[in-house]
Amino acid sequence: MTSENKQNWRCSVCRVKEQKAQEHILNTPKIAPSKLSEHCQDVEGNVTFRSKSKVGDKLICDPNEGITIEKEIVSNNVMINIADIIKKEVTAAMKSSITELVSQQLVDIKEYVSGFQDSLSFFNAKYEEMKKELEEKSNMIRKLQVDNEKLTGAVTDLSNRLNTAEQYLRECNVEINNIPEHKSEILSTTLLRLAKTVECTLHDDDIMKITRVAKLDKENKKPRTFIAKLRSPRLRDNLLAAITKFNRGHPNDKLSSKHLGYAAPHGPIFVSIA
């Protein structure tokens, strides 16, 4: 490389520095020619020399290397700018997507919570209604239980009174079974004849009421029972005692329809408390 070429040749970095220096010179006040000549002496000494490489007798810093470095620097800067732009766009898109998704989810959650609150309010109202009805029913049941206890006590008392009254009404009654029936029969006369047979003093005015009762089984061929109400329990007891005495005195010929004058067939007559 000749001395002239060395003076004229500049690497890419040196050219950039030289351009900046020229711009600086243009922007600064003018320097006197004497100082400028001194400053520009020995231009050849301003050239940067680098060590040579013996690889193919070529210099490491060839003219194309600066262009390649500049391209790489520009390419790296462009890539960095593109990466920043992509990053910003992706971040903005992600923020927008996330915001939209979260907003939609919040709307759905709000609707779900609102529906849940409505359902809860409905069930709460139904629960309060059922609770109120249950309290009313419980009060009614308690009242009915009290009334039932009172009514049960009243029924028991009335039943006891009725039994007592029936016993009082029946205390003068006698029940006579197996006496033959006739259409023209007079039951009071039949009872007086029976009392006379067993030697019991009984008058017509001692018989307060006498009648036959209906059969429980209409197919039964036995004669209907008749019940007589006497004037007093003493007359009833005297009649029953006389019949018992008669049957004991005649073990082989106990009281029967024969003793009352009925035709055969004869059957035993039973007298008891009604």
MODELLER restraints for C-alpha pairs under 7 A, 6 or more apart:
rsr = mdl.restraints
at = mdl.atoms
rsr.add(forms.Gaussian(group=physical.xy_distance, feature=features.Distance(at['CA:7:A'], at['CA:44:A']), mean=5.52, stdev=0.5))
rsr.add(forms.Gaussian(group=physical.xy_distance, feature=features.Distance(at['CA:7:A'], at['CA:47:A']), mean=6.83, stdev=0.5))
rsr.add(forms.Gaussian(group=physical.xy_distance, feature=features.Distance(at['CA:11:A'], at['CA:63:A']), mean=6.57, stdev=0.5))
rsr.add(forms.Gaussian(group=physical.xy_distance, feature=features.Distance(at['CA:11:A'], at['CA:66:A']), mean=6.75, stdev=0.5))
rsr.add(forms.Gaussian(group=physical.xy_distance, feature=features.Distance(at['CA:12:A'], at['CA:66:A']), mean=5.01, stdev=0.5))
rsr.add(forms.Gaussian(group=physical.xy_distance, feature=features.Distance(at['CA:52:A'], at['CA:59:A']), mean=5.31, stdev=0.5))
rsr.add(forms.Gaussian(group=physical.xy_distance, feature=features.Distance(at['CA:52:A'], at['CA:60:A']), mean=6.67, stdev=0.5))
rsr.add(forms.Gaussian(group=physical.xy_distance, feature=features.Distance(at['CA:53:A'], at['CA:59:A']), mean=5.69, stdev=0.5))
rsr.add(forms.Gaussian(group=physical.xy_distance, feature=features.Distance(at['CA:53:A'], at['CA:60:A']), mean=6.22, stdev=0.5))
rsr.add(forms.Gaussian(group=physical.xy_distance, feature=features.Distance(at['CA:170:A'], at['CA:274:A']), mean=6.41, stdev=0.5))
rsr.add(forms.Gaussian(group=physical.xy_distance, feature=features.Distance(at['CA:171:A'], at['CA:233:A']), mean=5.89, stdev=0.5))
rsr.add(forms.Gaussian(group=physical.xy_distance, feature=features.Distance(at['CA:172:A'], at['CA:229:A']), mean=5.53, stdev=0.5))
rsr.add(forms.Gaussian(group=physical.xy_distance, feature=features.Distance(at['CA:172:A'], at['CA:230:A']), mean=5.32, stdev=0.5))
rsr.add(forms.Gaussian(group=physical.xy_distance, feature=features.Distance(at['CA:172:A'], at['CA:231:A']), mean=6.79, stdev=0.5))
rsr.add(forms.Gaussian(group=physical.xy_distance, feature=features.Distance(at['CA:172:A'], at['CA:232:A']), mean=5.51, stdev=0.5))
rsr.add(forms.Gaussian(group=physical.xy_distance, feature=features.Distance(at['CA:172:A'], at['CA:233:A']), mean=4.55, stdev=0.5))
rsr.add(forms.Gaussian(group=physical.xy_distance, feature=features.Distance(at['CA:172:A'], at['CA:236:A']), mean=5.88, stdev=0.5))
rsr.add(forms.Gaussian(group=physical.xy_distance, feature=features.Distance(at['CA:173:A'], at['CA:227:A']), mean=6.64, stdev=0.5))
rsr.add(forms.Gaussian(group=physical.xy_distance, feature=features.Distance(at['CA:173:A'], at['CA:228:A']), mean=5.53, stdev=0.5))
rsr.add(forms.Gaussian(group=physical.xy_distance, feature=features.Distance(at['CA:173:A'], at['CA:229:A']), mean=4.40, stdev=0.5))
rsr.add(forms.Gaussian(group=physical.xy_distance, feature=features.Distance(at['CA:173:A'], at['CA:230:A']), mean=6.22, stdev=0.5))
rsr.add(forms.Gaussian(group=physical.xy_distance, feature=features.Distance(at['CA:173:A'], at['CA:236:A']), mean=6.96, stdev=0.5))
rsr.add(forms.Gaussian(group=physical.xy_distance, feature=features.Distance(at['CA:173:A'], at['CA:273:A']), mean=6.28, stdev=0.5))
rsr.add(forms.Gaussian(group=physical.xy_distance, feature=features.Distance(at['CA:173:A'], at['CA:274:A']), mean=5.32, stdev=0.5))
rsr.add(forms.Gaussian(group=physical.xy_distance, feature=features.Distance(at['CA:174:A'], at['CA:227:A']), mean=5.74, stdev=0.5))
rsr.add(forms.Gaussian(group=physical.xy_distance, feature=features.Distance(at['CA:174:A'], at['CA:228:A']), mean=5.43, stdev=0.5))
rsr.add(forms.Gaussian(group=physical.xy_distance, feature=features.Distance(at['CA:174:A'], at['CA:229:A']), mean=6.60, stdev=0.5))
rsr.add(forms.Gaussian(group=physical.xy_distance, feature=features.Distance(at['CA:174:A'], at['CA:236:A']), mean=6.71, stdev=0.5))
rsr.add(forms.Gaussian(group=physical.xy_distance, feature=features.Distance(at['CA:174:A'], at['CA:271:A']), mean=6.79, stdev=0.5))
rsr.add(forms.Gaussian(group=physical.xy_distance, feature=features.Distance(at['CA:174:A'], at['CA:272:A']), mean=5.72, stdev=0.5))
rsr.add(forms.Gaussian(group=physical.xy_distance, feature=features.Distance(at['CA:174:A'], at['CA:273:A']), mean=4.75, stdev=0.5))
rsr.add(forms.Gaussian(group=physical.xy_distance, feature=features.Distance(at['CA:174:A'], at['CA:274:A']), mean=4.91, stdev=0.5))
rsr.add(forms.Gaussian(group=physical.xy_distance, feature=features.Distance(at['CA:175:A'], at['CA:226:A']), mean=6.14, stdev=0.5))
rsr.add(forms.Gaussian(group=physical.xy_distance, feature=features.Distance(at['CA:175:A'], at['CA:227:A']), mean=4.67, stdev=0.5))
rsr.add(forms.Gaussian(group=physical.xy_distance, feature=features.Distance(at['CA:175:A'], at['CA:228:A']), mean=6.67, stdev=0.5))
rsr.add(forms.Gaussian(group=physical.xy_distance, feature=features.Distance(at['CA:175:A'], at['CA:271:A']), mean=5.60, stdev=0.5))
rsr.add(forms.Gaussian(group=physical.xy_distance, feature=features.Distance(at['CA:175:A'], at['CA:272:A']), mean=5.19, stdev=0.5))
rsr.add(forms.Gaussian(group=physical.xy_distance, feature=features.Distance(at['CA:175:A'], at['CA:273:A']), mean=5.79, stdev=0.5))
rsr.add(forms.Gaussian(group=physical.xy_distance, feature=features.Distance(at['CA:175:A'], at['CA:274:A']), mean=4.82, stdev=0.5))
rsr.add(forms.Gaussian(group=physical.xy_distance, feature=features.Distance(at['CA:176:A'], at['CA:225:A']), mean=5.98, stdev=0.5))
rsr.add(forms.Gaussian(group=physical.xy_distance, feature=features.Distance(at['CA:176:A'], at['CA:226:A']), mean=5.64, stdev=0.5))
rsr.add(forms.Gaussian(group=physical.xy_distance, feature=features.Distance(at['CA:176:A'], at['CA:227:A']), mean=6.29, stdev=0.5))
rsr.add(forms.Gaussian(group=physical.xy_distance, feature=features.Distance(at['CA:176:A'], at['CA:270:A']), mean=5.74, stdev=0.5))
rsr.add(forms.Gaussian(group=physical.xy_distance, feature=features.Distance(at['CA:176:A'], at['CA:271:A']), mean=4.55, stdev=0.5))
rsr.add(forms.Gaussian(group=physical.xy_distance, feature=features.Distance(at['CA:176:A'], at['CA:272:A']), mean=6.66, stdev=0.5))
rsr.add(forms.Gaussian(group=physical.xy_distance, feature=features.Distance(at['CA:177:A'], at['CA:225:A']), mean=4.86, stdev=0.5))
rsr.add(forms.Gaussian(group=physical.xy_distance, feature=features.Distance(at['CA:177:A'], at['CA:226:A']), mean=6.83, stdev=0.5))
rsr.add(forms.Gaussian(group=physical.xy_distance, feature=features.Distance(at['CA:177:A'], at['CA:269:A']), mean=5.88, stdev=0.5))
rsr.add(forms.Gaussian(group=physical.xy_distance, feature=features.Distance(at['CA:177:A'], at['CA:270:A']), mean=5.18, stdev=0.5))
rsr.add(forms.Gaussian(group=physical.xy_distance, feature=features.Distance(at['CA:177:A'], at['CA:271:A']), mean=6.50, stdev=0.5))
rsr.add(forms.Gaussian(group=physical.xy_distance, feature=features.Distance(at['CA:178:A'], at['CA:222:A']), mean=6.84, stdev=0.5))
rsr.add(forms.Gaussian(group=physical.xy_distance, feature=features.Distance(at['CA:178:A'], at['CA:223:A']), mean=5.75, stdev=0.5))
rsr.add(forms.Gaussian(group=physical.xy_distance, feature=features.Distance(at['CA:178:A'], at['CA:225:A']), mean=6.81, stdev=0.5))
rsr.add(forms.Gaussian(group=physical.xy_distance, feature=features.Distance(at['CA:178:A'], at['CA:267:A']), mean=6.91, stdev=0.5))
rsr.add(forms.Gaussian(group=physical.xy_distance, feature=features.Distance(at['CA:178:A'], at['CA:268:A']), mean=6.80, stdev=0.5))
rsr.add(forms.Gaussian(group=physical.xy_distance, feature=features.Distance(at['CA:178:A'], at['CA:269:A']), mean=5.38, stdev=0.5))
rsr.add(forms.Gaussian(group=physical.xy_distance, feature=features.Distance(at['CA:178:A'], at['CA:270:A']), mean=6.85, stdev=0.5))
rsr.add(forms.Gaussian(group=physical.xy_distance, feature=features.Distance(at['CA:179:A'], at['CA:223:A']), mean=6.47, stdev=0.5))
rsr.add(forms.Gaussian(group=physical.xy_distance, feature=features.Distance(at['CA:179:A'], at['CA:257:A']), mean=6.33, stdev=0.5))
rsr.add(forms.Gaussian(group=physical.xy_distance, feature=features.Distance(at['CA:179:A'], at['CA:269:A']), mean=6.42, stdev=0.5))
rsr.add(forms.Gaussian(group=physical.xy_distance, feature=features.Distance(at['CA:180:A'], at['CA:223:A']), mean=5.69, stdev=0.5))
rsr.add(forms.Gaussian(group=physical.xy_distance, feature=features.Distance(at['CA:181:A'], at['CA:223:A']), mean=5.99, stdev=0.5))
rsr.add(forms.Gaussian(group=physical.xy_distance, feature=features.Distance(at['CA:187:A'], at['CA:210:A']), mean=6.75, stdev=0.5))
rsr.add(forms.Gaussian(group=physical.xy_distance, feature=features.Distance(at['CA:188:A'], at['CA:210:A']), mean=6.72, stdev=0.5))
rsr.add(forms.Gaussian(group=physical.xy_distance, feature=features.Distance(at['CA:192:A'], at['CA:202:A']), mean=6.52, stdev=0.5))
rsr.add(forms.Gaussian(group=physical.xy_distance, feature=features.Distance(at['CA:193:A'], at['CA:260:A']), mean=6.50, stdev=0.5))
rsr.add(forms.Gaussian(group=physical.xy_distance, feature=features.Distance(at['CA:194:A'], at['CA:260:A']), mean=6.39, stdev=0.5))
rsr.add(forms.Gaussian(group=physical.xy_distance, feature=features.Distance(at['CA:195:A'], at['CA:201:A']), mean=6.79, stdev=0.5))
rsr.add(forms.Gaussian(group=physical.xy_distance, feature=features.Distance(at['CA:195:A'], at['CA:202:A']), mean=6.44, stdev=0.5))
rsr.add(forms.Gaussian(group=physical.xy_distance, feature=features.Distance(at['CA:195:A'], at['CA:239:A']), mean=6.78, stdev=0.5))
rsr.add(forms.Gaussian(group=physical.xy_distance, feature=features.Distance(at['CA:197:A'], at['CA:259:A']), mean=6.99, stdev=0.5))
rsr.add(forms.Gaussian(group=physical.xy_distance, feature=features.Distance(at['CA:198:A'], at['CA:242:A']), mean=5.67, stdev=0.5))
rsr.add(forms.Gaussian(group=physical.xy_distance, feature=features.Distance(at['CA:198:A'], at['CA:243:A']), mean=5.67, stdev=0.5))
rsr.add(forms.Gaussian(group=physical.xy_distance, feature=features.Distance(at['CA:198:A'], at['CA:246:A']), mean=5.76, stdev=0.5))
rsr.add(forms.Gaussian(group=physical.xy_distance, feature=features.Distance(at['CA:199:A'], at['CA:242:A']), mean=6.71, stdev=0.5))
rsr.add(forms.Gaussian(group=physical.xy_distance, feature=features.Distance(at['CA:200:A'], at['CA:238:A']), mean=6.96, stdev=0.5))
rsr.add(forms.Gaussian(group=physical.xy_distance, feature=features.Distance(at['CA:200:A'], at['CA:239:A']), mean=5.95, stdev=0.5))
rsr.add(forms.Gaussian(group=physical.xy_distance, feature=features.Distance(at['CA:200:A'], at['CA:242:A']), mean=6.02, stdev=0.5))
rsr.add(forms.Gaussian(group=physical.xy_distance, feature=features.Distance(at['CA:206:A'], at['CA:230:A']), mean=5.63, stdev=0.5))
rsr.add(forms.Gaussian(group=physical.xy_distance, feature=features.Distance(at['CA:206:A'], at['CA:231:A']), mean=5.02, stdev=0.5))
rsr.add(forms.Gaussian(group=physical.xy_distance, feature=features.Distance(at['CA:207:A'], at['CA:228:A']), mean=6.99, stdev=0.5))
rsr.add(forms.Gaussian(group=physical.xy_distance, feature=features.Distance(at['CA:207:A'], at['CA:229:A']), mean=6.10, stdev=0.5))
rsr.add(forms.Gaussian(group=physical.xy_distance, feature=features.Distance(at['CA:207:A'], at['CA:230:A']), mean=4.66, stdev=0.5))
rsr.add(forms.Gaussian(group=physical.xy_distance, feature=features.Distance(at['CA:207:A'], at['CA:231:A']), mean=6.15, stdev=0.5))
rsr.add(forms.Gaussian(group=physical.xy_distance, feature=features.Distance(at['CA:208:A'], at['CA:229:A']), mean=5.36, stdev=0.5))
rsr.add(forms.Gaussian(group=physical.xy_distance, feature=features.Distance(at['CA:208:A'], at['CA:230:A']), mean=5.34, stdev=0.5))
rsr.add(forms.Gaussian(group=physical.xy_distance, feature=features.Distance(at['CA:208:A'], at['CA:231:A']), mean=5.94, stdev=0.5))
rsr.add(forms.Gaussian(group=physical.xy_distance, feature=features.Distance(at['CA:209:A'], at['CA:228:A']), mean=5.64, stdev=0.5))
rsr.add(forms.Gaussian(group=physical.xy_distance, feature=features.Distance(at['CA:209:A'], at['CA:229:A']), mean=5.01, stdev=0.5))
rsr.add(forms.Gaussian(group=physical.xy_distance, feature=features.Distance(at['CA:210:A'], at['CA:226:A']), mean=6.94, stdev=0.5))
rsr.add(forms.Gaussian(group=physical.xy_distance, feature=features.Distance(at['CA:210:A'], at['CA:227:A']), mean=5.60, stdev=0.5))
rsr.add(forms.Gaussian(group=physical.xy_distance, feature=features.Distance(at['CA:210:A'], at['CA:228:A']), mean=4.10, stdev=0.5))
rsr.add(forms.Gaussian(group=physical.xy_distance, feature=features.Distance(at['CA:210:A'], at['CA:229:A']), mean=6.14, stdev=0.5))
rsr.add(forms.Gaussian(group=physical.xy_distance, feature=features.Distance(at['CA:211:A'], at['CA:226:A']), mean=5.25, stdev=0.5))
rsr.add(forms.Gaussian(group=physical.xy_distance, feature=features.Distance(at['CA:211:A'], at['CA:227:A']), mean=5.63, stdev=0.5))
rsr.add(forms.Gaussian(group=physical.xy_distance, feature=features.Distance(at['CA:211:A'], at['CA:228:A']), mean=6.63, stdev=0.5))
rsr.add(forms.Gaussian(group=physical.xy_distance, feature=features.Distance(at['CA:212:A'], at['CA:224:A']), mean=6.19, stdev=0.5))
rsr.add(forms.Gaussian(group=physical.xy_distance, feature=features.Distance(at['CA:212:A'], at['CA:225:A']), mean=5.54, stdev=0.5))
rsr.add(forms.Gaussian(group=physical.xy_distance, feature=features.Distance(at['CA:212:A'], at['CA:226:A']), mean=3.75, stdev=0.5))
rsr.add(forms.Gaussian(group=physical.xy_distance, feature=features.Distance(at['CA:212:A'], at['CA:227:A']), mean=6.20, stdev=0.5))
rsr.add(forms.Gaussian(group=physical.xy_distance, feature=features.Distance(at['CA:213:A'], at['CA:224:A']), mean=6.34, stdev=0.5))
rsr.add(forms.Gaussian(group=physical.xy_distance, feature=features.Distance(at['CA:213:A'], at['CA:225:A']), mean=5.84, stdev=0.5))
rsr.add(forms.Gaussian(group=physical.xy_distance, feature=features.Distance(at['CA:213:A'], at['CA:226:A']), mean=5.79, stdev=0.5))
rsr.add(forms.Gaussian(group=physical.xy_distance, feature=features.Distance(at['CA:214:A'], at['CA:224:A']), mean=6.61, stdev=0.5))
rsr.add(forms.Gaussian(group=physical.xy_distance, feature=features.Distance(at['CA:215:A'], at['CA:224:A']), mean=6.24, stdev=0.5))
rsr.add(forms.Gaussian(group=physical.xy_distance, feature=features.Distance(at['CA:230:A'], at['CA:236:A']), mean=6.48, stdev=0.5))
rsr.add(forms.Gaussian(group=physical.xy_distance, feature=features.Distance(at['CA:247:A'], at['CA:254:A']), mean=4.80, stdev=0.5))
rsr.add(forms.Gaussian(group=physical.xy_distance, feature=features.Distance(at['CA:247:A'], at['CA:255:A']), mean=6.31, stdev=0.5))
rsr.add(forms.Gaussian(group=physical.xy_distance, feature=features.Distance(at['CA:255:A'], at['CA:268:A']), mean=6.06, stdev=0.5))
rsr.add(forms.Gaussian(group=physical.xy_distance, feature=features.Distance(at['CA:255:A'], at['CA:269:A']), mean=5.87, stdev=0.5))
rsr.add(forms.Gaussian(group=physical.xy_distance, feature=features.Distance(at['CA:256:A'], at['CA:266:A']), mean=6.65, stdev=0.5))
rsr.add(forms.Gaussian(group=physical.xy_distance, feature=features.Distance(at['CA:256:A'], at['CA:267:A']), mean=5.48, stdev=0.5))
rsr.add(forms.Gaussian(group=physical.xy_distance, feature=features.Distance(at['CA:256:A'], at['CA:268:A']), mean=4.07, stdev=0.5))
rsr.add(forms.Gaussian(group=physical.xy_distance, feature=features.Distance(at['CA:256:A'], at['CA:269:A']), mean=4.84, stdev=0.5))
rsr.add(forms.Gaussian(group=physical.xy_distance, feature=features.Distance(at['CA:257:A'], at['CA:266:A']), mean=5.42, stdev=0.5))
rsr.add(forms.Gaussian(group=physical.xy_distance, feature=features.Distance(at['CA:257:A'], at['CA:267:A']), mean=5.73, stdev=0.5))
rsr.add(forms.Gaussian(group=physical.xy_distance, feature=features.Distance(at['CA:257:A'], at['CA:268:A']), mean=6.42, stdev=0.5))
rsr.add(forms.Gaussian(group=physical.xy_distance, feature=features.Distance(at['CA:257:A'], at['CA:269:A']), mean=6.50, stdev=0.5))
rsr.add(forms.Gaussian(group=physical.xy_distance, feature=features.Distance(at['CA:258:A'], at['CA:266:A']), mean=5.75, stdev=0.5))
